[in-house]
Amino acid sequence: MAEQKTGSTWTWTERQEIVREYHQSDQSQRAFCQQWGIVPSTLRNWCRRLAEGDQDDERKAVSATRLLPVTLSTENAVAPGTGISLVARNGLRVDVAPGFDTATLQRVLATLEAVA
């Protein structure tokens, strides 16, 4: 069985390969999607985008990413081995413990960036 990922974590190259394999397979859409761990609507979306030539998905996502300045400070620092603290220019602080959930941190940072 293929690696289990969500639809948004596949790279554009991986999506292209999956669509190619689907078109070359004799499987039903349902069976093929179960094999790859994706839902049929995701596969249909990838097929449509590939047919339309929308190869810039990843480039669009990368170009939409903004880098924010970071200032390192020892003031109120987190004890070694306990995690990290992120402090934005506006004073907002995010403390991250070891073993954090990456998806949750991404949502928190996106929310903070939206209000900055």
Backbone as XML, in Angstrom:
<?xml version="1.0"?>
<chain id="A" units="angstrom">
  <residue number="1" name="MET">
    <atom name="N" x="0.838" y="-1.185" z="0.000"/>
    <atom name="CA" x="0.000" y="0.000" z="0.000"/>
    <atom name="C" x="0.877" y="1.241" z="0.000"/>
  </residue>
  <residue number="2" name="ALA">
    <atom name="N" x="0.437" y="2.319" z="-0.644"/>
    <atom name="CA" x="1.190" y="3.564" z="-0.746"/>
    <atom name="C" x="1.211" y="4.294" z="0.589"/>
  </residue>
  <residue number="3" name="GLU">
    <atom name="N" x="2.113" y="5.256" z="0.663"/>
    <atom name="CA" x="2.239" y="6.078" z="1.855"/>
    <atom name="C" x="0.945" y="6.852" z="2.086"/>
  </residue>
  <residue number="4" name="GLN">
    <atom name="N" x="0.493" y="6.896" z="3.330"/>
    <atom name="CA" x="-0.748" y="7.594" z="3.658"/>
    <atom name="C" x="-0.463" y="9.076" z="3.902"/>
  </residue>
  <residue number="5" name="LYS">
    <atom name="N" x="-1.072" y="9.951" z="3.121"/>
    <atom name="CA" x="-0.944" y="11.393" z="3.260"/>
    <atom name="C" x="-2.308" y="12.007" z="3.045"/>
  </residue>
  <residue number="6" name="THR">
    <atom name="N" x="-2.442" y="13.263" z="3.440"/>
    <atom name="CA" x="-3.661" y="13.977" z="3.089"/>
    <atom name="C" x="-3.473" y="14.555" z="1.702"/>
  </residue>
  <residue number="7" name="GLY">
    <atom name="N" x="-4.557" y="14.946" z="1.063"/>
    <atom name="CA" x="-4.486" y="15.466" z="-0.300"/>
    <atom name="C" x="-3.541" y="16.640" z="-0.457"/>
  </residue>
  <residue number="8" name="SER">
    <atom name="N" x="-3.453" y="17.499" z="0.545"/>
    <atom name="CA" x="-2.633" y="18.698" z="0.415"/>
    <atom name="C" x="-1.156" y="18.452" z="0.663"/>
  </residue>
  <residue number="9" name="THR">
    <atom name="N" x="-0.759" y="17.278" z="1.151"/>
    <atom name="CA" x="0.652" y="17.042" z="1.435"/>
    <atom name="C" x="1.387" y="16.366" z="0.287"/>
  </residue>
  <residue number="10" name="TRP">
    <atom name="N" x="0.692" y="16.005" z="-0.767"/>
    <atom name="CA" x="1.349" y="15.429" z="-1.932"/>
    <atom name="C" x="1.965" y="16.569" z="-2.736"/>
  </residue>
  <residue number="11" name="THR">
    <atom name="N" x="3.186" y="16.390" z="-3.229"/>
    <atom name="CA" x="3.788" y="17.393" z="-4.097"/>
    <atom name="C" x="3.122" y="17.329" z="-5.465"/>
  </residue>
  <residue number="12" name="TRP">
    <atom name="N" x="3.311" y="18.382" z="-6.250"/>
    <atom name="CA" x="2.709" y="18.404" z="-7.584"/>
    <atom name="C" x="3.246" y="17.245" z="-8.418"/>
  </residue>
  <residue number="13" name="THR">
    <atom name="N" x="4.543" y="16.949" z="-8.284"/>
    <atom name="CA" x="5.150" y="15.836" z="-9.026"/>
    <atom name="C" x="4.520" y="14.510" z="-8.612"/>
  </residue>
  <residue number="14" name="GLU">
    <atom name="N" x="4.298" y="14.320" z="-7.321"/>
    <atom name="CA" x="3.650" y="13.092" z="-6.845"/>
    <atom name="C" x="2.221" y="13.003" z="-7.374"/>
  </residue>
  <residue number="15" name="ARG">
    <atom name="N" x="1.525" y="14.127" z="-7.386"/>
    <atom name="CA" x="0.149" y="14.138" z="-7.896"/>
    <atom name="C" x="0.120" y="13.743" z="-9.368"/>
  </residue>
  <residue number="16" name="GLN">
    <atom name="N" x="1.055" y="14.292" z="-10.143"/>
    <atom name="CA" x="1.126" y="13.947" z="-11.565"/>
    <atom name="C" x="1.353" y="12.450" z="-11.750"/>
  </residue>
  <residue number="17" name="GLU">
    <atom name="N" x="2.267" y="11.894" z="-10.972"/>
    <atom name="CA" x="2.579" y="10.466" z="-11.083"/>
    <atom name="C" x="1.365" y="9.616" z="-10.716"/>
  </residue>
  <residue number="18" name="ILE">
    <atom name="N" x="0.648" y="10.009" z="-9.663"/>
    <atom name="CA" x="-0.539" y="9.262" z="-9.242"/>
    <atom name="C" x="-1.604" y="9.307" z="-10.332"/>
  </residue>
  <residue number="19" name="VAL">
    <atom name="N" x="-1.812" y="10.482" z="-10.931"/>
    <atom name="CA" x="-2.805" y="10.613" z="-12.004"/>
    <atom name="C" x="-2.400" y="9.739" z="-13.197"/>
  </residue>
  <residue number="20" name="ARG">
    <atom name="N" x="-1.107" y="9.752" z="-13.548"/>
    <atom name="CA" x="-0.629" y="8.904" z="-14.641"/>
    <atom name="C" x="-0.892" y="7.429" z="-14.330"/>
  </residue>
  <residue number="21" name="GLU">
    <atom name="N" x="-0.550" y="7.030" z="-13.106"/>
    <atom name="CA" x="-0.764" y="5.626" z="-12.725"/>
    <atom name="C" x="-2.245" y="5.267" z="-12.752"/>
  </residue>
  <residue number="22" name="TYR">
    <atom name="N" x="-3.101" y="6.197" z="-12.325"/>
    <atom name="CA" x="-4.546" y="5.939" z="-12.351"/>
    <atom name="C" x="-5.013" y="5.705" z="-13.789"/>
  </residue>
  <residue number="23" name="HIS">
    <atom name="N" x="-4.586" y="6.583" z="-14.698"/>
    <atom name="CA" x="-5.022" y="6.447" z="-16.095"/>
    <atom name="C" x="-4.493" y="5.165" z="-16.735"/>
  </residue>
  <residue number="24" name="GLN">
    <atom name="N" x="-3.357" y="4.675" z="-16.274"/>
    <atom name="CA" x="-2.771" y="3.451" z="-16.828"/>
    <atom name="C" x="-3.312" y="2.191" z="-16.153"/>
  </residue>
  <residue number="25" name="SER">
    <atom name="N" x="-3.968" y="2.363" z="-15.012"/>
    <atom name="CA" x="-4.460" y="1.193" z="-14.275"/>
    <atom name="C" x="-5.799" y="0.725" z="-14.833"/>
  </residue>
  <residue number="26" name="ASP">
    <atom name="N" x="-6.149" y="-0.490" z="-14.489"/>
    <atom name="CA" x="-7.454" y="-1.033" z="-14.863"/>
    <atom name="C" x="-8.409" y="-0.988" z="-13.679"/>
  </residue>
  <residue number="27" name="GLN">
    <atom name="N" x="-8.013" y="-0.276" z="-12.616"/>
    <atom name="CA" x="-8.809" y="-0.244" z="-11.394"/>
    <atom name="C" x="-9.929" y="0.786" z="-11.483"/>
  </residue>
  <residue number="28" name="SER">
    <atom name="N" x="-10.946" y="0.545" z="-10.678"/>
    <atom name="CA" x="-11.983" y="1.556" z="-10.537"/>
    <atom name="C" x="-11.387" y="2.726" z="-9.759"/>
  </residue>
  <residue number="29" name="GLN">
    <atom name="N" x="-12.009" y="3.876" z="-9.889"/>
    <atom name="CA" x="-11.525" y="5.052" z="-9.161"/>
    <atom name="C" x="-11.525" y="4.786" z="-7.655"/>
  </residue>
  <residue number="30" name="ARG">
    <atom name="N" x="-12.573" y="4.158" z="-7.165"/>
    <atom name="CA" x="-12.686" y="3.866" z="-5.729"/>
    <atom name="C" x="-11.535" y="2.968" z="-5.257"/>
  </residue>
  <residue number="31" name="ALA">
    <atom name="N" x="-11.277" y="1.886" z="-5.994"/>
    <atom name="CA" x="-10.218" y="0.949" z="-5.610"/>
    <atom name="C" x="-8.851" y="1.619" z="-5.680"/>
  </residue>
  <residue number="32" name="PHE">
    <atom name="N" x="-8.621" y="2.393" z="-6.731"/>
    <atom name="CA" x="-7.340" y="3.077" z="-6.876"/>
    <atom name="C" x="-7.129" y="4.059" z="-5.723"/>
  </residue>
  <residue number="33" name="CYS">
    <atom name="N" x="-8.151" y="4.816" z="-5.380"/>
    <atom name="CA" x="-8.040" y="5.799" z="-4.296"/>
    <atom name="C" x="-7.803" y="5.109" z="-2.953"/>
  </residue>
  <residue number="34" name="GLN">
    <atom name="N" x="-8.444" y="3.993" z="-2.720"/>
    <atom name="CA" x="-8.210" y="3.255" z="-1.481"/>
    <atom name="C" x="-6.760" y="2.800" z="-1.404"/>
  </residue>
  <residue number="35" name="GLN">
    <atom name="N" x="-6.224" y="2.365" z="-2.515"/>
    <atom name="CA" x="-4.831" y="1.918" z="-2.566"/>
    <atom name="C" x="-3.879" y="3.049" z="-2.189"/>
  </residue>
  <residue number="36" name="TRP">
    <atom name="N" x="-4.174" y="4.250" z="-2.652"/>
    <atom name="CA" x="-3.299" y="5.393" z="-2.409"/>
    <atom name="C" x="-3.668" y="6.182" z="-1.159"/>
  </residue>
  <residue number="37" name="GLY">
    <atom name="N" x="-4.797" y="5.866" z="-0.544"/>
    <atom name="CA" x="-5.193" y="6.574" z="0.664"/>
    <atom name="C" x="-5.700" y="7.978" z="0.404"/>
  </residue>
  <residue number="38" name="ILE">
    <atom name="N" x="-6.331" y="8.176" z="-0.755"/>
    <atom name="CA" x="-6.917" y="9.474" z="-1.075"/>
    <atom name="C" x="-8.393" y="9.281" z="-1.373"/>
  </residue>
  <residue number="39" name="VAL">
    <atom name="N" x="-9.149" y="10.348" z="-1.273"/>
    <atom name="CA" x="-10.579" y="10.257" z="-1.575"/>
    <atom name="C" x="-10.793" y="10.529" z="-3.068"/>
  </residue>
  <residue number="40" name="PRO">
    <atom name="N" x="-11.833" y="9.939" z="-3.663"/>
    <atom name="CA" x="-12.066" y="10.110" z="-5.095"/>
    <atom name="C" x="-12.147" y="11.568" z="-5.550"/>
  </residue>
  <residue number="41" name="SER">
    <atom name="N" x="-12.732" y="12.443" z="-4.724"/>
    <atom name="CA" x="-12.830" y="13.848" z="-5.127"/>
    <atom name="C" x="-11.451" y="14.486" z="-5.267"/>
  </residue>
  <residue number="42" name="THR">
    <atom name="N" x="-10.497" y="14.052" z="-4.451"/>
    <atom name="CA" x="-9.129" y="14.560" z="-4.563"/>
    <atom name="C" x="-8.514" y="14.119" z="-5.881"/>
  </residue>
  <residue number="43" name="LEU">
    <atom name="N" x="-8.678" y="12.853" z="-6.222"/>
    <atom name="CA" x="-8.148" y="12.350" z="-7.492"/>
    <atom name="C" x="-8.792" y="13.081" z="-8.670"/>
  </residue>
  <residue number="44" name="ARG">
    <atom name="N" x="-10.103" y="13.280" z="-8.630"/>
    <atom name="CA" x="-10.790" y="13.992" z="-9.719"/>
    <atom name="C" x="-10.236" y="15.413" z="-9.856"/>
  </residue>
  <residue number="45" name="ASN">
    <atom name="N" x="-9.994" y="16.066" z="-8.720"/>
    <atom name="CA" x="-9.450" y="17.424" z="-8.729"/>
    <atom name="C" x="-8.062" y="17.436" z="-9.370"/>
  </residue>
  <residue number="46" name="TRP">
    <atom name="N" x="-7.214" y="16.477" z="-8.984"/>
    <atom name="CA" x="-5.871" y="16.399" z="-9.557"/>
    <atom name="C" x="-5.939" y="16.135" z="-11.061"/>
  </residue>
  <residue number="47" name="CYS">
    <atom name="N" x="-6.837" y="15.246" z="-11.486"/>
    <atom name="CA" x="-6.997" y="14.947" z="-12.917"/>
    <atom name="C" x="-7.403" y="16.205" z="-13.677"/>
  </residue>
  <residue number="48" name="ARG">
    <atom name="N" x="-8.351" y="16.945" z="-13.118"/>
    <atom name="CA" x="-8.824" y="18.174" z="-13.763"/>
    <atom name="C" x="-7.694" y="19.190" z="-13.876"/>
  </residue>
  <residue number="49" name="ARG">
    <atom name="N" x="-6.968" y="19.385" z="-12.781"/>
    <atom name="CA" x="-5.879" y="20.372" z="-12.805"/>
    <atom name="C" x="-4.777" y="19.983" z="-13.768"/>
  </residue>
  <residue number="50" name="LEU">
    <atom name="N" x="-4.471" y="18.703" z="-13.827"/>
    <atom name="CA" x="-3.451" y="18.240" z="-14.765"/>
    <atom name="C" x="-3.927" y="18.460" z="-16.198"/>
  </residue>
  <residue number="51" name="ALA">
    <atom name="N" x="-5.197" y="18.172" z="-16.464"/>
    <atom name="CA" x="-5.752" y="18.368" z="-17.802"/>
    <atom name="C" x="-5.748" y="19.838" z="-18.196"/>
  </residue>
  <residue number="52" name="GLU">
    <atom name="N" x="-5.954" y="20.720" z="-17.212"/>
    <atom name="CA" x="-5.967" y="22.166" z="-17.474"/>
    <atom name="C" x="-4.551" y="22.741" z="-17.535"/>
  </residue>
  <residue number="53" name="GLY">
    <atom name="N" x="-3.559" y="21.936" z="-17.189"/>
    <atom name="CA" x="-2.180" y="22.417" z="-17.223"/>
    <atom name="C" x="-1.816" y="23.284" z="-16.039"/>
  </residue>
  <residue number="54" name="ASP">
    <atom name="N" x="-2.551" y="23.165" z="-14.934"/>
    <atom name="CA" x="-2.299" y="23.967" z="-13.739"/>
    <atom name="C" x="-1.143" y="23.351" z="-12.958"/>
  </residue>
  <residue number="55" name="GLN">
    <atom name="N" x="0.068" y="23.518" z="-13.480"/>
    <atom name="CA" x="1.242" y="22.929" z="-12.856"/>
    <atom name="C" x="1.868" y="23.857" z="-11.835"/>
  </residue>
  <residue number="56" name="ASP">
    <atom name="N" x="1.288" y="24.997" z="-11.609"/>
    <atom name="CA" x="1.904" y="25.984" z="-10.739"/>
    <atom name="C" x="1.402" y="25.934" z="-9.310"/>
  </residue>
  <residue number="57" name="ASP">
    <atom name="N" x="0.666" y="24.871" z="-8.917"/>
    <atom name="CA" x="0.142" y="24.787" z="-7.550"/>
    <atom name="C" x="1.221" y="25.019" z="-6.506"/>
  </residue>
  <residue number="58" name="GLU">
    <atom name="N" x="2.306" y="24.267" z="-6.609"/>
    <atom name="CA" x="3.363" y="24.390" z="-5.604"/>
    <atom name="C" x="4.023" y="25.749" z="-5.692"/>
  </residue>
  <residue number="59" name="ARG">
    <atom name="N" x="4.291" y="26.223" z="-6.916"/>
    <atom name="CA" x="4.935" y="27.521" z="-7.070"/>
    <atom name="C" x="4.061" y="28.622" z="-6.471"/>
  </residue>
  <residue number="60" name="LYS">
    <atom name="N" x="2.738" y="28.527" z="-6.665"/>
    <atom name="CA" x="1.828" y="29.512" z="-6.087"/>
    <atom name="C" x="1.887" y="29.468" z="-4.573"/>
  </residue>
  <residue number="61" name="ALA">
    <atom name="N" x="1.887" y="28.266" z="-4.013"/>
    <atom name="CA" x="1.929" y="28.130" z="-2.553"/>
    <atom name="C" x="3.227" y="28.682" z="-2.000"/>
  </residue>
  <residue number="62" name="VAL">
    <atom name="N" x="4.340" y="28.402" z="-2.674"/>
    <atom name="CA" x="5.632" y="28.890" z="-2.198"/>
    <atom name="C" x="5.716" y="30.395" z="-2.338"/>
  </residue>
  <residue number="63" name="SER">
    <atom name="N" x="5.247" y="30.945" z="-3.457"/>
    <atom name="CA" x="5.344" y="32.382" z="-3.655"/>
    <atom name="C" x="4.414" y="33.148" z="-2.725"/>
  </residue>
  <residue number="64" name="ALA">
    <atom name="N" x="3.369" y="32.488" z="-2.223"/>
    <atom name="CA" x="2.457" y="33.145" z="-1.296"/>
    <atom name="C" x="3.001" y="33.160" z="0.127"/>
  </residue>
  <residue number="65" name="THR">
    <atom name="N" x="4.073" y="32.429" z="0.372"/>
    <atom name="CA" x="4.660" y="32.354" z="1.698"/>
    <atom name="C" x="5.470" y="33.618" z="1.960"/>
  </residue>
  <residue number="66" name="ARG">
    <atom name="N" x="5.209" y="34.232" z="3.105"/>
    <atom name="CA" x="5.978" y="35.407" z="3.509"/>
    <atom name="C" x="6.897" y="35.021" z="4.642"/>
  </residue>
  <residue number="67" name="LEU">
    <atom name="N" x="8.111" y="35.519" z="4.595"/>
    <atom name="CA" x="9.031" y="35.315" z="5.692"/>
    <atom name="C" x="8.904" y="36.502" z="6.635"/>
  </residue>
  <residue number="68" name="LEU">
    <atom name="N" x="8.867" y="36.229" z="7.910"/>
    <atom name="CA" x="8.767" y="37.268" z="8.909"/>
    <atom name="C" x="10.082" y="37.383" z="9.652"/>
  </residue>
  <residue number="69" name="PRO">
    <atom name="N" x="10.471" y="38.602" z="10.017"/>
    <atom name="CA" x="11.718" y="38.752" z="10.763"/>
    <atom name="C" x="11.587" y="38.141" z="12.155"/>
  </residue>
  <residue number="70" name="VAL">
    <atom name="N" x="12.687" y="37.578" z="12.643"/>
    <atom name="CA" x="12.707" y="36.956" z="13.956"/>
    <atom name="C" x="13.860" y="37.565" z="14.739"/>
  </residue>
  <residue number="71" name="THR">
    <atom name="N" x="13.589" y="37.926" z="15.973"/>
    <atom name="CA" x="14.624" y="38.432" z="16.858"/>
    <atom name="C" x="14.820" y="37.421" z="17.975"/>
  </residue>
  <residue number="72" name="LEU">
    <atom name="N" x="16.071" y="36.991" z="18.169"/>
    <atom name="CA" x="16.366" y="36.045" z="19.232"/>
    <atom name="C" x="16.627" y="36.816" z="20.522"/>
  </residue>
  <residue number="73" name="SER">
    <atom name="N" x="16.092" y="36.298" z="21.610"/>
    <atom name="CA" x="16.237" y="36.952" z="22.897"/>
    <atom name="C" x="16.354" y="35.903" z="23.981"/>
  </residue>
  <residue number="74" name="THR">
    <atom name="N" x="17.153" y="36.207" z="24.987"/>
    <atom name="CA" x="17.252" y="35.294" z="26.122"/>
    <atom name="C" x="16.271" y="35.692" z="27.219"/>
  </residue>
  <residue number="75" name="GLU">
    <atom name="N" x="15.632" y="36.821" z="27.066"/>
    <atom name="CA" x="14.641" y="37.282" z="28.040"/>
    <atom name="C" x="13.449" y="36.336" z="28.045"/>
  </residue>
  <residue number="76" name="ASN">
    <atom name="N" x="13.064" y="35.860" z="29.205"/>
    <atom name="CA" x="11.947" y="34.927" z="29.352"/>
    <atom name="C" x="12.143" y="33.665" z="28.508"/>
  </residue>
  <residue number="77" name="ALA">
    <atom name="N" x="13.386" y="33.254" z="28.353"/>
    <atom name="CA" x="13.685" y="32.086" z="27.532"/>
    <atom name="C" x="13.122" y="30.815" z="28.156"/>
  </residue>
  <residue number="78" name="VAL">
    <atom name="N" x="12.784" y="29.874" z="27.304"/>
    <atom name="CA" x="12.287" y="28.583" z="27.752"/>
    <atom name="C" x="13.491" y="27.754" z="28.196"/>
  </residue>
  <residue number="79" name="ALA">
    <atom name="N" x="13.324" y="26.989" z="29.254"/>
    <atom name="CA" x="14.418" y="26.150" z="29.759"/>
    <atom name="C" x="14.851" y="25.153" z="28.696"/>
  </residue>
  <residue number="80" name="PRO">
    <atom name="N" x="16.157" y="24.855" z="28.629"/>
    <atom name="CA" x="16.655" y="23.906" z="27.627"/>
    <atom name="C" x="15.908" y="22.574" z="27.671"/>
  </residue>
  <residue number="81" name="GLY">
    <atom name="N" x="15.607" y="22.054" z="26.485"/>
    <atom name="CA" x="14.945" y="20.758" z="26.381"/>
    <atom name="C" x="13.445" y="20.786" z="26.614"/>
  </residue>
  <residue number="82" name="THR">
    <atom name="N" x="12.880" y="21.988" z="26.834"/>
    <atom name="CA" x="11.450" y="22.046" z="27.108"/>
    <atom name="C" x="10.635" y="22.590" z="25.949"/>
  </residue>
  <residue number="83" name="GLY">
    <atom name="N" x="11.287" y="23.057" z="24.909"/>
    <atom name="CA" x="10.544" y="23.563" z="23.760"/>
    <atom name="C" x="11.142" y="24.847" z="23.248"/>
  </residue>
  <residue number="84" name="ILE">
    <atom name="N" x="10.333" y="25.611" z="22.487"/>
    <atom name="CA" x="10.773" y="26.887" z="21.937"/>
    <atom name="C" x="9.700" y="27.931" z="22.154"/>
  </residue>
  <residue number="85" name="SER">
    <atom name="N" x="10.103" y="29.186" z="22.090"/>
    <atom name="CA" x="9.174" y="30.304" z="22.146"/>
    <atom name="C" x="9.363" y="31.150" z="20.904"/>
  </residue>
  <residue number="86" name="LEU">
    <atom name="N" x="8.261" y="31.542" z="20.282"/>
    <atom name="CA" x="8.292" y="32.451" z="19.145"/>
    <atom name="C" x="7.636" y="33.743" z="19.593"/>
  </residue>
  <residue number="87" name="VAL">
    <atom name="N" x="8.324" y="34.870" z="19.392"/>
    <atom name="CA" x="7.779" y="36.162" z="19.784"/>
    <atom name="C" x="7.749" y="37.049" z="18.548"/>
  </residue>
  <residue number="88" name="ALA">
    <atom name="N" x="6.569" y="37.518" z="18.178"/>
    <atom name="CA" x="6.405" y="38.380" z="17.021"/>
    <atom name="C" x="6.768" y="39.813" z="17.393"/>
  </residue>
  <residue number="89" name="ARG">
    <atom name="N" x="6.987" y="40.645" z="16.369"/>
    <atom name="CA" x="7.335" y="42.054" z="16.616"/>
    <atom name="C" x="6.277" y="42.772" z="17.436"/>
  </residue>
  <residue number="90" name="ASN">
    <atom name="N" x="5.027" y="42.372" z="17.289"/>
    <atom name="CA" x="3.952" y="43.039" z="18.018"/>
    <atom name="C" x="3.793" y="42.507" z="19.447"/>
  </residue>
  <residue number="91" name="GLY">
    <atom name="N" x="4.712" y="41.607" z="19.862"/>
    <atom name="CA" x="4.697" y="41.105" z="21.231"/>
    <atom name="C" x="3.957" y="39.797" z="21.432"/>
  </residue>
  <residue number="92" name="LEU">
    <atom name="N" x="3.242" y="39.337" z="20.412"/>
    <atom name="CA" x="2.557" y="38.056" z="20.540"/>
    <atom name="C" x="3.591" y="36.957" z="20.719"/>
  </residue>
  <residue number="93" name="ARG">
    <atom name="N" x="3.330" y="36.049" z="21.633"/>
    <atom name="CA" x="4.291" y="34.991" z="21.945"/>
    <atom name="C" x="3.609" y="33.633" z="21.804"/>
  </residue>
  <residue number="94" name="VAL">
    <atom name="N" x="4.319" y="32.687" z="21.198"/>
    <atom name="CA" x="3.841" y="31.318" z="21.055"/>
    <atom name="C" x="4.890" y="30.413" z="21.667"/>
  </residue>
  <residue number="95" name="ASP">
    <atom name="N" x="4.513" y="29.653" z="22.706"/>
    <atom name="CA" x="5.404" y="28.680" z="23.318"/>
    <atom name="C" x="5.067" y="27.309" z="22.738"/>
  </residue>
  <residue number="96" name="VAL">
    <atom name="N" x="6.096" y="26.610" z="22.286"/>
    <atom name="CA" x="5.902" y="25.317" z="21.649"/>
    <atom name="C" x="6.640" y="24.261" z="22.462"/>
  </residue>
  <residue number="97" name="ALA">
    <atom name="N" x="5.894" y="23.270" z="22.937"/>
    <atom name="CA" x="6.472" y="22.192" z="23.737"/>
    <atom name="C" x="7.029" y="21.098" z="22.843"/>
  </residue>
  <residue number="98" name="PRO">
    <atom name="N" x="7.972" y="20.311" z="23.349"/>
    <atom name="CA" x="8.472" y="19.186" z="22.560"/>
    <atom name="C" x="7.314" y="18.252" z="22.185"/>
  </residue>
  <residue number="99" name="GLY">
    <atom name="N" x="7.387" y="17.689" z="20.987"/>
    <atom name="CA" x="6.351" y="16.763" z="20.534"/>
    <atom name="C" x="5.100" y="17.475" z="20.043"/>
  </residue>
  <residue number="100" name="PHE">
    <atom name="N" x="5.200" y="18.769" z="19.702"/>
    <atom name="CA" x="4.039" y="19.537" z="19.251"/>
    <atom name="C" x="3.476" y="18.977" z="17.958"/>
  </residue>
  <residue number="101" name="ASP">
    <atom name="N" x="2.231" y="19.330" z="17.693"/>
    <atom name="CA" x="1.554" y="18.925" z="16.461"/>
    <atom name="C" x="1.841" y="19.979" z="15.390"/>
  </residue>
  <residue number="102" name="THR">
    <atom name="N" x="2.543" y="19.599" z="14.339"/>
    <atom name="CA" x="2.967" y="20.530" z="13.300"/>
    <atom name="C" x="1.781" y="21.230" z="12.641"/>
  </residue>
  <residue number="103" name="ALA">
    <atom name="N" x="0.730" y="20.496" z="12.345"/>
    <atom name="CA" x="-0.437" y="21.089" z="11.677"/>
    <atom name="C" x="-1.074" y="22.169" z="12.547"/>
  </residue>
  <residue number="104" name="THR">
    <atom name="N" x="-1.136" y="21.928" z="13.851"/>
    <atom name="CA" x="-1.718" y="22.923" z="14.758"/>
    <atom name="C" x="-0.837" y="24.174" z="14.783"/>
  </residue>
  <residue number="105" name="LEU">
    <atom name="N" x="0.483" y="23.999" z="14.863"/>
    <atom name="CA" x="1.382" y="25.147" z="14.865"/>
    <atom name="C" x="1.239" y="25.942" z="13.574"/>
  </residue>
  <residue number="106" name="GLN">
    <atom name="N" x="1.116" y="25.266" z="12.432"/>
    <atom name="CA" x="0.943" y="25.961" z="11.162"/>
    <atom name="C" x="-0.328" y="26.795" z="11.166"/>
  </residue>
  <residue number="107" name="ARG">
    <atom name="N" x="-1.427" y="26.251" z="11.718"/>
    <atom name="CA" x="-2.678" y="26.997" z="11.796"/>
    <atom name="C" x="-2.536" y="28.215" z="12.714"/>
  </residue>
  <residue number="108" name="VAL">
    <atom name="N" x="-1.851" y="28.032" z="13.842"/>
    <atom name="CA" x="-1.639" y="29.150" z="14.787"/>
    <atom name="C" x="-0.830" y="30.248" z="14.118"/>
  </residue>
  <residue number="109" name="LEU">
    <atom name="N" x="0.260" y="29.881" z="13.443"/>
    <atom name="CA" x="1.102" y="30.869" z="12.795"/>
    <atom name="C" x="0.357" y="31.584" z="11.662"/>
  </residue>
  <residue number="110" name="ALA">
    <atom name="N" x="-0.434" y="30.843" z="10.906"/>
    <atom name="CA" x="-1.223" y="31.464" z="9.821"/>
    <atom name="C" x="-2.223" y="32.452" z="10.396"/>
  </residue>
  <residue number="111" name="THR">
    <atom name="N" x="-2.831" y="32.098" z="11.521"/>
    <atom name="CA" x="-3.792" y="32.999" z="12.161"/>
    <atom name="C" x="-3.094" y="34.251" z="12.658"/>
  </residue>
  <residue number="112" name="LEU">
    <atom name="N" x="-1.946" y="34.075" z="13.309"/>
    <atom name="CA" x="-1.188" y="35.228" z="13.796"/>
    <atom name="C" x="-0.735" y="36.121" z="12.658"/>
  </residue>
  <residue number="113" name="GLU">
    <atom name="N" x="-0.301" y="35.513" z="11.573"/>
    <atom name="CA" x="0.142" y="36.281" z="10.415"/>
    <atom name="C" x="-1.018" y="37.076" z="9.809"/>
  </residue>
  <residue number="114" name="ALA">
    <atom name="N" x="-2.203" y="36.502" z="9.820"/>
    <atom name="CA" x="-3.382" y="37.166" z="9.250"/>
    <atom name="C" x="-3.761" y="38.416" z="10.039"/>
  </residue>
  <residue number="115" name="VAL">
    <atom name="N" x="-3.518" y="38.406" z="11.342"/>
    <atom name="CA" x="-3.885" y="39.570" z="12.155"/>
    <atom name="C" x="-2.751" y="40.556" z="12.316"/>
  </residue>
  <residue number="116" name="ALA">
    <atom name="N" x="-1.543" y="40.172" z="11.858"/>
    <atom name="CA" x="-0.379" y="41.052" z="12.000"/>
    <atom name="C" x="-0.433" y="42.194" z="11.008"/>
  </residue>
</chain>
